[in-house]
């Protein structure tokens, strides 16, 4: 089954609250004929758009190819959380790569959030950035670790924007008895993800990037120049940036072995009264909880509950996404049992075995970044900037990420699905029990 069309109509955004409230761009043309350029970027999400923008600002002639519409994939469907840190906590990274590299990876994460905020300001991107993400522990026994981790970040990393939340405060900030404590990170934040992606696209276009939509790449041929092929165009480029993340399919087999697509789902309720919304999330922070299959949620600008929860591991989305998401939502907020769900949608993201992004040089002039594992709004944006730096000959930050281990999935593309389903089923049972 084709991952690009398994759940979506060609060239049409999914029926999400994000698409309904987007500041749309006119449709860009399909790539046609013979195209020559310095850089060809494959993928029109955060990584591809950021890479294209930063490369164009360095003076390169850039062509970007998107199989559907710009921001169509995970970049336009996610929970909108702009988190600090990497997908793995710093103590895990210290064990994995050593304290010095762990510190460098932490600094990259702060760079990523700063870059998002700088791009929003510099390009006047209207995407409702709001500070604050709460980590909420759904087990009382998890709370001491969360508090100790906040203390570690303050002590060892000099990060003063995170603090501990006890039982009383978390239940004040998050109106749910499901949580027992956690942390609040005011250096992080949340935004409208599709409007952020479209803002990057506007900036890229203004910088001179040639943007093509409905232009699916069918082949990339190594060489100097490299050749990128669609069904209607052939692009010859000095360098190629591969930024397809969970939607790459089998286009790049070395990436396929290390970046696997999984599906995640979000529901948006009807608008809530100011009083009800304030009872649910008092200070308008975003929330992500401690479950292995994470619940993540926040309020929209028009006071809807945007609740993400539930995963699936086949190509197809479930028939009733709203029912799937309502189950974890009502576990957290039973007071929403009579609240209507107006929108429910799914999306596909790329994960890795280590949950750290996979950066690679596929050849001297073909670079790839993906596998952000649900932590991609900020890191994917920074990945684009680092890809641009590497092509320009400043590869220190790209190399730092590429040296982080991202093992191949066992069983290759054939067996990784059933093995992952078994593993995720076990973790889901552990969450419930």
VEXNUGU-106776 format. One record per residue (C-alpha): residue number from 1; x, y, z. Coordinates in nm, 4 decimals, m for minus. Layout:
+-----+----------+----------+----------+
|   i |       px |       py |       pz |
+-----+----------+----------+----------+
| NUM |        X |        Y |        Z |
...
+-----+----------+----------+----------+
//
This chain:
+-----+----------+----------+----------+
|   i |       px |       py |       pz |
+-----+----------+----------+----------+
|   1 |   0.0000 |   0.0000 |   0.0000 |
|   2 |   0.1207 |   0.3530 |  m0.0812 |
|   3 |   0.1832 |   0.5538 |   0.2348 |
|   4 |   0.1327 |   0.8848 |   0.0521 |
|   5 |  m0.2201 |   0.7974 |  m0.0585 |
|   6 |  m0.3338 |   0.5297 |   0.1890 |
|   7 |  m0.5376 |   0.7784 |   0.3956 |
|   8 |  m0.5403 |   1.1030 |   0.1958 |
|   9 |  m0.6646 |   1.2421 |  m0.1320 |
|  10 |  m0.3982 |   1.3725 |  m0.3659 |
|  11 |  m0.3200 |   1.7376 |  m0.3115 |
|  12 |  m0.5817 |   1.7850 |  m0.0380 |
|  13 |  m0.5113 |   1.8701 |   0.3238 |
|  14 |  m0.6797 |   1.6378 |   0.5773 |
|  15 |  m1.0034 |   1.7702 |   0.7323 |
|  16 |  m0.8353 |   1.8953 |   1.0501 |
|  17 |  m0.8975 |   2.2007 |   1.2666 |
|  18 |  m0.5577 |   2.3196 |   1.1462 |
|  19 |  m0.6622 |   2.3064 |   0.7800 |
|  20 |  m0.9945 |   2.4740 |   0.8631 |
|  21 |  m0.8138 |   2.7671 |   1.0291 |
|  22 |  m0.5053 |   2.7853 |   0.8053 |
|  23 |  m0.3871 |   3.0973 |   0.6266 |
|  24 |  m0.3659 |   2.9203 |   0.2899 |
|  25 |  m0.1236 |   2.9721 |   0.0070 |
|  26 |  m0.2306 |   2.9454 |  m0.3566 |
|  27 |  m0.1463 |   2.6061 |  m0.5036 |
|  28 |   0.2023 |   2.5909 |  m0.6503 |
|  29 |   0.2570 |   2.4325 |  m0.9930 |
|  30 |   0.3591 |   2.0760 |  m1.0615 |
|  31 |   0.7226 |   2.0331 |  m1.1648 |
|  32 |   0.7477 |   1.9928 |  m1.5429 |
|  33 |   1.0253 |   1.9144 |  m1.7888 |
|  34 |   1.3979 |   1.9626 |  m1.7330 |
|  35 |   1.5017 |   2.1678 |  m1.4287 |
|  36 |   1.8573 |   2.2681 |  m1.3341 |
|  37 |   1.9424 |   2.4000 |  m0.9872 |
|  38 |   2.2083 |   2.4055 |  m0.7172 |
|  39 |   1.9966 |   2.2215 |  m0.4583 |
|  40 |   1.6901 |   1.9991 |  m0.4921 |
|  41 |   1.4949 |   1.9546 |  m0.1679 |
|  42 |   1.2603 |   1.6546 |  m0.1463 |
|  43 |   0.9773 |   1.7211 |   0.1002 |
|  44 |   0.7800 |   2.0315 |   0.1925 |
|  45 |   0.7555 |   1.9998 |   0.5709 |
|  46 |   0.9558 |   2.1783 |   0.8391 |
|  47 |   1.2887 |   2.0186 |   0.7472 |
|  48 |   1.2573 |   2.0758 |   0.3731 |
|  49 |   1.1164 |   2.4273 |   0.4006 |
|  50 |   1.3776 |   2.5309 |   0.6569 |
|  51 |   1.6587 |   2.3831 |   0.4464 |
|  52 |   1.5299 |   2.5542 |   0.1326 |
|  53 |   1.4931 |   2.8896 |   0.3090 |
|  54 |   1.8390 |   2.8796 |   0.4680 |
|  55 |   2.0060 |   2.7606 |   0.1484 |
|  56 |   1.8370 |   3.0319 |  m0.0566 |
|  57 |   1.9455 |   3.2938 |   0.1965 |
|  58 |   2.3023 |   3.1727 |   0.1406 |
|  59 |   2.2668 |   3.2439 |  m0.2318 |
|  60 |   2.1926 |   2.8958 |  m0.3678 |
|  61 |   1.9403 |   2.8313 |  m0.6454 |
|  62 |   1.6928 |   2.5981 |  m0.4715 |
|  63 |   1.4087 |   2.3809 |  m0.6031 |
|  64 |   1.1700 |   2.2127 |  m0.3569 |
|  65 |   0.9431 |   1.9215 |  m0.4501 |
|  66 |   0.6386 |   1.8282 |  m0.2391 |
|  67 |   0.4316 |   1.5194 |  m0.3217 |
|  68 |   0.1048 |   1.6794 |  m0.2006 |
|  69 |   0.0761 |   2.0326 |  m0.0576 |
|  70 |   0.3313 |   2.2239 |   0.1507 |
|  71 |   0.2937 |   2.1284 |   0.5168 |
|  72 |   0.0693 |   1.8385 |   0.4146 |
|  73 |   0.2362 |   1.5674 |   0.6281 |
|  74 |   0.3246 |   1.5581 |   0.9971 |
|  75 |   0.4328 |   1.9245 |   0.9850 |
|  76 |   0.0732 |   2.0341 |   0.9322 |
|  77 |  m0.1006 |   1.7791 |   1.1568 |
|  78 |   0.0980 |   1.7481 |   1.4811 |
|  79 |   0.0270 |   1.8605 |   1.8362 |
|  80 |   0.2100 |   2.1895 |   1.7878 |
|  81 |   0.4431 |   2.1444 |   2.0858 |
|  82 |   0.7799 |   2.3197 |   2.0553 |
|  83 |   0.9841 |   2.1298 |   2.3106 |
|  84 |   1.3295 |   2.1771 |   2.4577 |
|  85 |   1.5664 |   1.8844 |   2.4941 |
|  86 |   1.5948 |   1.5850 |   2.2652 |
|  87 |   1.3495 |   1.2963 |   2.2411 |
|  88 |   1.5697 |   1.1156 |   2.4963 |
|  89 |   1.6304 |   1.2752 |   2.8357 |
|  90 |   1.9760 |   1.4068 |   2.9128 |
|  91 |   2.0642 |   1.1285 |   3.1572 |
|  92 |   1.9913 |   0.8725 |   2.8838 |
|  93 |   2.2008 |   1.0729 |   2.6365 |
|  94 |   2.4885 |   1.0961 |   2.8818 |
|  95 |   2.4919 |   0.7156 |   2.8916 |
|  96 |   2.4507 |   0.6841 |   2.5143 |
|  97 |   2.7064 |   0.9387 |   2.3890 |
|  98 |   2.8904 |   1.0670 |   2.6969 |
|  99 |   2.8481 |   1.3891 |   2.8993 |
| 100 |   3.0236 |   1.6248 |   2.6551 |
| 101 |   2.8177 |   1.5229 |   2.3522 |
| 102 |   2.5034 |   1.5081 |   2.5638 |
| 103 |   2.5667 |   1.8719 |   2.6582 |
| 104 |   2.6166 |   1.9626 |   2.2919 |
| 105 |   2.2871 |   1.7910 |   2.2032 |
| 106 |   2.1121 |   1.9851 |   2.4812 |
| 107 |   2.2530 |   2.3090 |   2.3424 |
| 108 |   2.1255 |   2.2116 |   1.9957 |
| 109 |   1.7786 |   2.1655 |   2.1399 |
| 110 |   1.7820 |   2.5156 |   2.2856 |
| 111 |   1.9086 |   2.6430 |   1.9487 |
| 112 |   1.6109 |   2.4710 |   1.7837 |
| 113 |   1.3503 |   2.6466 |   1.9970 |
| 114 |   1.5311 |   2.9795 |   1.9590 |
| 115 |   1.5348 |   2.9300 |   1.5817 |
| 116 |   1.1594 |   2.8673 |   1.5691 |
| 117 |   1.0940 |   3.1842 |   1.7657 |
| 118 |   1.3414 |   3.3846 |   1.5557 |
| 119 |   1.1850 |   3.2692 |   1.2275 |
| 120 |   0.8353 |   3.3495 |   1.3552 |
| 121 |   0.9468 |   3.6999 |   1.4482 |
| 122 |   1.1657 |   3.7690 |   1.1454 |
| 123 |   0.9079 |   3.6527 |   0.8913 |
| 124 |   0.5967 |   3.7697 |   1.0809 |
| 125 |   0.4494 |   3.4178 |   1.0888 |
| 126 |   0.1019 |   3.4291 |   1.2440 |
| 127 |   0.0912 |   3.0943 |   1.4256 |
| 128 |  m0.0078 |   3.1876 |   1.7833 |
| 129 |   0.3130 |   3.0835 |   1.9614 |
| 130 |   0.2420 |   3.0506 |   2.3352 |
| 131 |   0.5036 |   2.9677 |   2.6048 |
| 132 |   0.4860 |   2.6722 |   2.8398 |
| 133 |   0.4739 |   2.2906 |   2.8259 |
| 134 |   0.3736 |   2.0776 |   3.1246 |
| 135 |   0.5059 |   1.7244 |   3.1664 |
| 136 |   0.2330 |   1.5438 |   3.3629 |
| 137 |   0.2992 |   1.2205 |   3.5514 |
| 138 |   0.0107 |   0.9727 |   3.5445 |
| 139 |   0.1723 |   0.7601 |   3.8182 |
| 140 |   0.2643 |   0.8992 |   4.1593 |
| 141 |   0.5829 |   0.6914 |   4.1594 |
| 142 |   0.7086 |   0.8831 |   3.8518 |
| 143 |   0.6973 |   1.2218 |   4.0250 |
| 144 |   1.0280 |   1.1985 |   4.2205 |
| 145 |   1.2148 |   1.1206 |   3.8975 |
| 146 |   1.0544 |   1.4168 |   3.7174 |
| 147 |   1.1447 |   1.6500 |   4.0013 |
| 148 |   1.4998 |   1.5147 |   4.0139 |
| 149 |   1.5321 |   1.5610 |   3.6370 |
| 150 |   1.4216 |   1.9252 |   3.6603 |
| 151 |   1.6796 |   1.9739 |   3.9353 |
| 152 |   1.9459 |   1.8099 |   3.7171 |
| 153 |   1.8714 |   2.0458 |   3.4278 |
| 154 |   1.8964 |   2.3425 |   3.6630 |
| 155 |   2.2146 |   2.2202 |   3.8323 |
| 156 |   2.4118 |   2.0532 |   3.5513 |
| 157 |   2.2863 |   2.2431 |   3.2472 |
| 158 |   2.2124 |   2.5842 |   3.3966 |
| 159 |   1.8544 |   2.5680 |   3.2675 |
| 160 |   1.6353 |   2.7794 |   3.4939 |
| 161 |   1.3140 |   2.7802 |   3.2903 |
| 162 |   1.1939 |   2.4432 |   3.4210 |
| 163 |   1.0463 |   2.3815 |   3.7646 |
| 164 |   0.8744 |   2.1037 |   3.9563 |
| 165 |   0.4974 |   2.0786 |   3.9997 |
| 166 |   0.3508 |   1.9009 |   4.3001 |
| 167 |   0.0105 |   1.7296 |   4.3203 |
| 168 |  m0.1821 |   2.0426 |   4.4160 |
| 169 |  m0.0268 |   2.2661 |   4.1518 |
| 170 |  m0.0584 |   2.0233 |   3.8618 |
| 171 |  m0.4238 |   1.9661 |   3.9394 |
| 172 |  m0.4720 |   2.3416 |   3.9487 |
| 173 |  m0.2966 |   2.3949 |   3.6154 |
| 174 |  m0.4380 |   2.0780 |   3.4541 |
| 175 |  m0.7904 |   2.0134 |   3.5792 |
| 176 |  m0.7583 |   1.6368 |   3.5950 |
| 177 |  m0.7212 |   1.3889 |   3.8804 |
| 178 |  m0.5278 |   1.1643 |   3.6405 |
| 179 |  m0.1986 |   1.3398 |   3.7231 |
| 180 |   0.0087 |   1.3454 |   4.0414 |
| 181 |   0.2888 |   1.5917 |   3.9669 |
| 182 |   0.5351 |   1.6813 |   3.6950 |
| 183 |   0.7256 |   1.9781 |   3.5608 |
| 184 |   0.6591 |   2.3066 |   3.3804 |
| 185 |   0.9019 |   2.4207 |   3.1106 |
| 186 |   0.8532 |   2.7862 |   3.0228 |
| 187 |   1.1356 |   2.7756 |   2.7674 |
| 188 |   0.9161 |   2.5519 |   2.5528 |
| 189 |   0.5842 |   2.6434 |   2.3914 |
| 190 |   0.3134 |   2.5576 |   2.1421 |
| 191 |   0.1810 |   2.6928 |   1.8113 |
| 192 |  m0.0497 |   2.6334 |   1.5136 |
| 193 |   0.1682 |   2.3851 |   1.3231 |
| 194 |   0.0205 |   2.4240 |   0.9752 |
| 195 |   0.0287 |   2.8025 |   0.9857 |
| 196 |   0.3903 |   2.7801 |   1.0992 |
| 197 |   0.4750 |   2.5552 |   0.8022 |
| 198 |   0.2914 |   2.7840 |   0.5609 |
| 199 |   0.4767 |   3.0804 |   0.7087 |
| 200 |   0.8070 |   2.9070 |   0.6344 |
| 201 |   0.6834 |   2.8432 |   0.2806 |
| 202 |   0.6001 |   3.2121 |   0.2322 |
| 203 |   0.9463 |   3.3054 |   0.3550 |
| 204 |   1.1097 |   3.0504 |   0.1230 |
| 205 |   0.9132 |   3.1772 |  m0.1765 |
| 206 |   1.0030 |   3.5376 |  m0.0947 |
| 207 |   1.3687 |   3.4334 |  m0.0764 |
| 208 |   1.3540 |   3.2908 |  m0.4286 |
| 209 |   1.2984 |   2.9168 |  m0.3728 |
| 210 |   1.1158 |   2.7460 |  m0.6604 |
| 211 |   0.8311 |   2.5582 |  m0.4913 |
| 212 |   0.6493 |   2.2718 |  m0.6656 |
| 213 |   0.3502 |   2.0826 |  m0.5261 |
| 214 |   0.1877 |   1.7542 |  m0.6371 |
| 215 |   0.5362 |   1.6541 |  m0.7547 |
| 216 |   0.6122 |   1.3131 |  m0.6128 |
| 217 |   0.9714 |   1.1966 |  m0.6385 |
| 218 |   1.0002 |   0.8472 |  m0.7873 |
| 219 |   1.3776 |   0.8122 |  m0.8058 |
| 220 |   1.7021 |   0.9764 |  m0.6948 |
| 221 |   2.0125 |   0.8864 |  m0.8957 |
| 222 |   2.3521 |   0.9445 |  m0.7391 |
| 223 |   2.6075 |   1.1371 |  m0.9385 |
| 224 |   2.7535 |   1.4794 |  m0.9995 |
| 225 |   2.5096 |   1.6279 |  m1.0577 |
| 226 |   2.2488 |   1.4070 |  m0.8904 |
| 227 |   1.9223 |   1.3458 |  m1.0758 |
| 228 |   1.5810 |   1.3620 |  m0.9091 |
| 229 |   1.2885 |   1.2231 |  m1.1077 |
| 230 |   0.9128 |   1.2777 |  m1.0830 |
| 231 |   0.6478 |   1.1531 |  m1.3256 |
| 232 |   0.6611 |   1.4849 |  m1.5140 |
| 233 |   1.0056 |   1.6329 |  m1.4447 |
| 234 |   1.3763 |   1.5602 |  m1.4230 |
| 235 |   1.5773 |   1.7788 |  m1.1874 |
| 236 |   1.9569 |   1.7920 |  m1.2065 |
| 237 |   2.1156 |   1.9342 |  m0.8915 |
| 238 |   2.4606 |   1.9709 |  m0.7373 |
| 239 |   2.3149 |   1.8596 |  m0.4024 |
| 240 |   1.9966 |   1.6849 |  m0.2880 |
| 241 |   1.8297 |   1.7189 |   0.0526 |
| 242 |   1.5978 |   1.4299 |   0.1446 |
| 243 |   1.3372 |   1.5503 |   0.3958 |
| 244 |   1.0418 |   1.3126 |   0.3631 |
| 245 |   1.0452 |   1.1766 |   0.7207 |
| 246 |   0.7565 |   0.9280 |   0.7712 |
| 247 |   0.6294 |   0.9675 |   0.4153 |
| 248 |   0.9422 |   0.8531 |   0.2300 |
| 249 |   0.8144 |   0.5003 |   0.1718 |
| 250 |   1.0863 |   0.2900 |   0.0098 |
| 251 |   1.2406 |   0.5762 |  m0.1873 |
| 252 |   1.5692 |   0.5648 |   0.0091 |
| 253 |   1.6339 |   0.2133 |   0.1416 |
| 254 |   1.9200 |   0.3072 |   0.3828 |
| 255 |   1.6774 |   0.5522 |   0.5485 |
| 256 |   1.3865 |   0.3045 |   0.5389 |
| 257 |   1.5881 |   0.0633 |   0.7523 |
| 258 |   1.6246 |   0.3244 |   1.0275 |
| 259 |   1.3164 |   0.5498 |   1.0017 |
| 260 |   0.9801 |   0.3804 |   1.0360 |
| 261 |   0.6381 |   0.5412 |   0.9846 |
| 262 |   0.3733 |   0.5195 |   1.2562 |
| 263 |   0.0372 |   0.6921 |   1.2810 |
| 264 |  m0.0938 |   0.9238 |   1.5508 |
| 265 |  m0.4301 |   1.0925 |   1.5960 |
| 266 |  m0.5813 |   1.4183 |   1.7237 |
| 267 |  m0.9366 |   1.5310 |   1.7953 |
| 268 |  m1.0663 |   1.8869 |   1.8328 |
| 269 |  m1.3774 |   1.9433 |   2.0394 |
| 270 |  m1.6392 |   2.2089 |   1.9835 |
| 271 |  m1.5423 |   2.5509 |   2.1272 |
| 272 |  m1.5591 |   2.5568 |   2.5059 |
| 273 |  m1.6750 |   2.8368 |   2.7306 |
| 274 |  m1.4028 |   3.0483 |   2.8852 |
| 275 |  m1.4895 |   2.9069 |   3.2287 |
| 276 |  m1.4700 |   2.5429 |   3.1161 |
| 277 |  m1.1492 |   2.5990 |   2.9193 |
| 278 |  m0.9874 |   2.7684 |   3.2201 |
| 279 |  m1.0824 |   2.4738 |   3.4407 |
| 280 |  m0.9148 |   2.2311 |   3.1999 |
| 281 |  m0.5848 |   2.4165 |   3.1393 |
| 282 |  m0.5595 |   2.7216 |   3.3590 |
| 283 |  m0.2585 |   2.9041 |   3.2102 |
| 284 |  m0.2978 |   2.7901 |   2.8473 |
| 285 |   0.0122 |   2.5712 |   2.8545 |
| 286 |   0.0454 |   2.2602 |   2.6409 |
| 287 |   0.0545 |   1.9248 |   2.8206 |
| 288 |   0.2292 |   1.5950 |   2.7448 |
| 289 |   0.1989 |   1.3060 |   2.9873 |
| 290 |   0.4184 |   1.0197 |   3.1043 |
| 291 |   0.2455 |   0.7335 |   2.9237 |
| 292 |   0.4536 |   0.5358 |   2.6762 |
| 293 |   0.1877 |   0.6109 |   2.4129 |
| 294 |   0.1809 |   0.9764 |   2.5058 |
| 295 |  m0.1322 |   1.1841 |   2.5499 |
| 296 |  m0.0629 |   1.5425 |   2.4435 |
| 297 |  m0.3140 |   1.8236 |   2.4517 |
| 298 |  m0.3692 |   2.1968 |   2.4627 |
| 299 |  m0.6337 |   2.4614 |   2.3950 |
| 300 |  m0.6763 |   2.6150 |   2.0512 |
| 301 |  m0.7040 |   2.9868 |   1.9931 |
| 302 |  m1.0843 |   2.9491 |   1.9828 |
| 303 |  m1.0841 |   2.7446 |   2.3076 |
| 304 |  m1.1257 |   2.3942 |   2.1679 |
| 305 |  m0.9561 |   2.1055 |   2.3396 |
| 306 |  m0.6999 |   1.9689 |   2.0923 |
| 307 |  m0.6267 |   1.6206 |   2.2256 |
| 308 |  m0.3747 |   1.3808 |   2.0756 |
| 309 |  m0.3767 |   1.0160 |   2.1725 |
| 310 |  m0.3677 |   0.6659 |   2.0306 |
| 311 |  m0.1369 |   0.5163 |   1.7690 |
| 312 |  m0.1657 |   0.2581 |   1.4930 |
| 313 |   0.1032 |   0.0605 |   1.3177 |
| 314 |  m0.0433 |  m0.0286 |   0.9804 |
| 315 |  m0.0770 |   0.1943 |   0.6781 |
| 316 |  m0.4484 |   0.2569 |   0.7196 |
| 317 |  m0.6038 |   0.4928 |   0.9734 |
| 318 |  m0.8952 |   0.3560 |   1.1803 |
| 319 |  m1.2417 |   0.4300 |   1.0467 |
| 320 |  m1.3546 |   0.6236 |   1.3548 |
| 321 |  m1.0630 |   0.8394 |   1.4648 |
| 322 |  m1.2842 |   1.0464 |   1.6941 |
| 323 |  m1.3860 |   0.7384 |   1.8930 |
| 324 |  m1.0226 |   0.6283 |   1.9177 |
| 325 |  m0.9116 |   0.9618 |   2.0631 |
| 326 |  m1.2176 |   1.0138 |   2.2843 |
| 327 |  m1.1169 |   0.7123 |   2.4949 |
| 328 |  m0.7883 |   0.8571 |   2.6312 |
| 329 |  m0.9362 |   1.2092 |   2.6350 |
| 330 |  m1.2193 |   1.1013 |   2.8666 |
| 331 |  m0.9725 |   0.9133 |   3.0871 |
| 332 |  m0.7977 |   1.2468 |   3.1464 |
| 333 |  m1.1067 |   1.4694 |   3.1281 |
| 334 |  m1.4273 |   1.2769 |   3.2061 |
| 335 |  m1.5997 |   1.6157 |   3.2312 |
| 336 |  m1.5865 |   1.6331 |   2.8482 |
| 337 |  m1.8130 |   1.3275 |   2.8046 |
| 338 |  m2.0983 |   1.5353 |   2.6608 |
| 339 |  m1.8727 |   1.7602 |   2.4524 |
| 340 |  m1.8943 |   1.7254 |   2.0756 |
| 341 |  m1.5875 |   1.6429 |   1.8673 |
| 342 |  m1.5877 |   1.8663 |   1.5574 |
| 343 |  m1.2673 |   1.7433 |   1.3916 |
| 344 |  m1.0581 |   1.4254 |   1.4119 |
| 345 |  m0.7584 |   1.3455 |   1.1951 |
| 346 |  m0.4501 |   1.1308 |   1.1692 |
| 347 |  m0.0974 |   1.1757 |   1.0464 |
| 348 |   0.2172 |   0.9765 |   0.9899 |
| 349 |   0.5460 |   1.0502 |   1.1614 |
| 350 |   0.8898 |   0.8905 |   1.1430 |
| 351 |   1.0401 |   0.7141 |   1.4437 |
| 352 |   1.3782 |   0.5501 |   1.4999 |
| 353 |   1.4863 |   0.2628 |   1.7254 |
| 354 |   1.6742 |   0.5030 |   1.9539 |
| 355 |   1.4039 |   0.7756 |   1.9255 |
| 356 |   1.6815 |   1.0143 |   1.8201 |
| 357 |   1.6763 |   1.1761 |   1.4727 |
| 358 |   1.8560 |   1.0017 |   1.1887 |
| 359 |   2.0971 |   1.2337 |   1.0012 |
| 360 |   2.2991 |   1.0789 |   0.7207 |
| 361 |   2.5113 |   1.1461 |   0.4145 |
| 362 |   2.3736 |   0.9063 |   0.1545 |
| 363 |   2.6599 |   1.0134 |  m0.0715 |
| 364 |   2.8869 |   1.3141 |  m0.0932 |
| 365 |   2.6122 |   1.5371 |  m0.2320 |
| 366 |   2.2915 |   1.3714 |  m0.1006 |
| 367 |   2.1996 |   1.4391 |   0.2626 |
| 368 |   1.9020 |   1.3223 |   0.4682 |
| 369 |   1.7402 |   1.4058 |   0.8022 |
| 370 |   1.4296 |   1.2558 |   0.9600 |
| 371 |   1.2993 |   1.0235 |   1.2302 |
| 372 |   1.2187 |   1.2985 |   1.4800 |
| 373 |   1.0003 |   1.0540 |   1.6751 |
| 374 |   0.7284 |   1.2994 |   1.7756 |
| 375 |   0.9708 |   1.5746 |   1.8765 |
| 376 |   1.0032 |   1.7445 |   1.5432 |
| 377 |   0.8557 |   2.0948 |   1.5394 |
| 378 |   1.1731 |   2.2583 |   1.6661 |
| 379 |   1.4305 |   1.9896 |   1.5803 |
| 380 |   1.3087 |   1.9481 |   1.2218 |
| 381 |   1.3339 |   2.3239 |   1.1743 |
| 382 |   1.6902 |   2.3191 |   1.3072 |
| 383 |   1.7652 |   2.0131 |   1.0921 |
| 384 |   1.6911 |   2.2211 |   0.7840 |
| 385 |   1.9344 |   2.4881 |   0.8969 |
| 386 |   2.2004 |   2.2247 |   0.9736 |
| 387 |   2.1536 |   2.0639 |   0.6306 |
| 388 |   2.2097 |   2.4056 |   0.4749 |
| 389 |   2.5239 |   2.4540 |   0.6843 |
| 390 |   2.6598 |   2.1124 |   0.5853 |
| 391 |   2.6101 |   2.1803 |   0.2147 |
| 392 |   2.7870 |   2.5138 |   0.2601 |
| 393 |   3.0829 |   2.3356 |   0.4199 |
| 394 |   3.0069 |   2.3955 |   0.7884 |
| 395 |   2.9121 |   2.0442 |   0.8977 |
| 396 |   2.9986 |   2.0406 |   1.2692 |
| 397 |   2.6390 |   2.0430 |   1.3932 |
| 398 |   2.5176 |   1.8033 |   1.1211 |
| 399 |   2.8019 |   1.5641 |   1.2034 |
| 400 |   2.7213 |   1.5785 |   1.5750 |
| 401 |   2.3678 |   1.4572 |   1.5013 |
| 402 |   2.4787 |   1.2013 |   1.2428 |
| 403 |   2.7079 |   1.0371 |   1.4980 |
| 404 |   2.4220 |   0.9656 |   1.7415 |
| 405 |   2.3396 |   0.5930 |   1.7100 |
| 406 |   2.0175 |   0.5148 |   1.5213 |
| 407 |   2.0225 |   0.1355 |   1.4754 |
| 408 |   1.8345 |  m0.0358 |   1.1949 |
| 409 |   1.4999 |  m0.1888 |   1.2879 |
| 410 |   1.5275 |  m0.5663 |   1.3306 |
| 411 |   1.3751 |  m0.7615 |   1.0464 |
| 412 |   1.4166 |  m0.4837 |   0.7934 |
| 413 |   1.1184 |  m0.3311 |   0.6154 |
| 414 |   0.9345 |  m0.6649 |   0.6082 |
| 415 |   0.9344 |  m0.7666 |   0.9752 |
| 416 |   0.9633 |  m0.4279 |   1.1494 |
| 417 |   0.5825 |  m0.3784 |   1.1501 |
| 418 |   0.4850 |  m0.6977 |   1.3402 |
| 419 |   0.7801 |  m0.6645 |   1.5784 |
| 420 |   0.6871 |  m0.3033 |   1.6577 |
| 421 |   0.3210 |  m0.3978 |   1.7104 |
| 422 |   0.4276 |  m0.6619 |   1.9647 |
| 423 |   0.6519 |  m0.4149 |   2.1469 |
| 424 |   0.3973 |  m0.1333 |   2.1503 |
| 425 |   0.1208 |  m0.3665 |   2.2673 |
| 426 |   0.3386 |  m0.4671 |   2.5623 |
| 427 |   0.4129 |  m0.1047 |   2.6539 |
| 428 |   0.0437 |  m0.0132 |   2.6201 |
| 429 |  m0.0480 |  m0.2956 |   2.8588 |
| 430 |   0.2201 |  m0.1727 |   3.0986 |
| 431 |   0.0636 |   0.1765 |   3.0885 |
| 432 |  m0.2799 |   0.0389 |   3.1708 |
| 433 |  m0.1635 |  m0.2009 |   3.4435 |
+-----+----------+----------+----------+
//
